[in-house]
Amino acid sequence: MSDATPETYVIDFRAAEQLLAARDPRGAVKLLDDVVAAHPENTAARLLRARAFFAAAQLRAAELEFSIVLEREPDNAFAHFALARTYERAARPQQARRHFRLAAALDPQPEYVAAARFEE
């Protein structure tokens, strides 16, 4: 997208949010690829793309994007939780438990605490 303006990327980001909400994760990924290519430092775009990869069952790609987000924002409880769910779907329970517990420690939301299974 050579003639893209900053506004184009905002529009694409918002459209990708709508596509993901409408259960079209692959369409969201296509829009976000251009946004992330133009602005690789944009953590919000990477997080949205990670969610879209997860929804599209592209677990390796989701894992990579969630990991990049966590390198930049190690205290992002949602990213830890989402990465844990990605590991869980990929049948990697040890990695999942670690990130579920980090999510719950950072933000003790009931969903995060339940997934962390601290009592075990």
Phi, psi and omega in degrees: 000081187284332181265016182287144176250167175306324179296325178301318181291324176295315179298316179297319179299311181295321178294322178296321175302316181294319179297319179295318178296329180272012178063042172238070184295328180293322175296321178296316180301317181302315179294318184287336177303317180292320181296313181291324178298320181282329184225071184297342180277354184282100184293323179298318178294320178294320180294318178295319179295322177299316178298321179293317176301316180300313181296331179271006181062028174265077193292322179297315179295319178298315179302315180299312182294316178299323179295320177297316178301316183289332173299322182275327183227075184296346179260017180276098184299319180299317180297321176298315181298315181293321176296320177299317178296325177296313177299320180300314179294333180271011179058047177235072190296328181294313178296322180299311182301317181303313183283329172300317182291321176297317179301314182293324179292323181283326183209098187285049173296146181306319181297319181290317181295317179299317181292331183290335178048054181299333184289345181275000000 
